[in-house]
Structure formats: structure tokens, C-alpha cells
């Protein structure tokens, strides 16, 4: 089984509707471990650190696509 990432982007904006503040984006690149997946989130967040109103988080989930 591999780990996959769903990355979450949220923008702090006084003018945006609440239901349009965040976007979830699945990343289909498999990771061998949850640690590898979380490291990708940290690196991605670091690369966009200058965007003060953009907040990034992620969710790593384990999937067995061979069983589907």
C-alpha cells in the first residue's frame, strides 16, 4: 500500500465567501511512508511561505489501489 496526499489551500480574504476560502487538491504521486508524504507537505508549504494570506495543510491517506 502507498500513501497519497490531499493538499488543502486556504486563502484569508475579507471579501471571499466562506465556502470559497479553501480548495482541496489530491496529489496522485504515491509515497512509500507517511513521513515522506508529510515531508512533501512541509516542503510545499515552505516554498510558498511568502504568500502571507495563503495557508497550506495536507492530509496523508493510505490506499491500496490494487484491491480496487
Legacy VTK file of the C-alpha trace (Angstrom):
# vtk DataFile Version 3.0
C-alpha trace
ASCII
DATASET POLYDATA
POINTS 68 float
0.000 0.000 0.000
1.075 3.530 -0.696
0.323 6.880 0.857
-1.342 9.681 -1.065
-1.719 13.347 -0.282
-4.711 15.624 -0.329
-3.371 19.145 -0.070
-5.547 21.924 1.310
-5.159 25.545 0.242
-6.992 28.266 2.167
-6.925 31.995 1.478
-7.531 34.607 4.140
-9.716 37.190 2.439
-12.300 39.532 3.882
-14.187 39.566 0.578
-14.331 35.879 -0.346
-17.378 33.805 0.560
-16.683 31.283 3.294
-17.448 28.331 1.028
-14.793 29.548 -1.442
-11.994 30.097 1.072
-10.401 26.663 0.685
-9.627 24.216 -2.109
-8.689 20.552 -1.742
-6.402 19.083 -4.367
-5.419 15.398 -4.479
-1.823 14.686 -5.406
-1.630 11.337 -7.190
2.086 10.787 -6.656
2.438 7.820 -4.275
4.665 7.980 -1.213
6.247 4.979 0.481
5.697 6.227 4.043
3.510 8.733 5.834
6.712 10.547 6.826
7.608 11.046 3.146
4.121 12.366 2.472
4.236 14.814 5.382
7.721 15.963 4.350
6.308 16.875 0.934
3.614 18.992 2.634
6.270 20.772 4.714
8.459 21.448 1.667
5.491 22.667 -0.359
4.376 24.962 2.448
7.925 26.303 2.792
8.160 27.034 -0.949
5.056 29.267 -0.717
5.904 30.900 2.612
5.983 34.427 1.116
2.257 34.321 0.298
1.060 35.780 3.596
-2.662 35.152 3.021
-2.272 31.586 1.771
-2.435 28.758 4.277
-1.487 25.216 3.299
-2.108 21.956 5.054
-2.324 18.366 3.960
-3.861 15.021 4.717
-1.945 11.810 4.020
-4.061 8.730 3.426
-3.104 5.130 2.790
-4.666 3.438 -0.238
-4.381 0.021 -1.832
-5.288 0.643 -5.452
-4.565 -2.992 -6.334
-7.559 -4.039 -4.228
-9.994 -1.696 -6.022
LINES 1 69
68 0 1 2 3 4 5 6 7 8 9 10 11 12 13 14 15 16 17 18 19 20 21 22 23 24 25 26 27 28 29 30 31 32 33 34 35 36 37 38 39 40 41 42 43 44 45 46 47 48 49 50 51 52 53 54 55 56 57 58 59 60 61 62 63 64 65 66 67
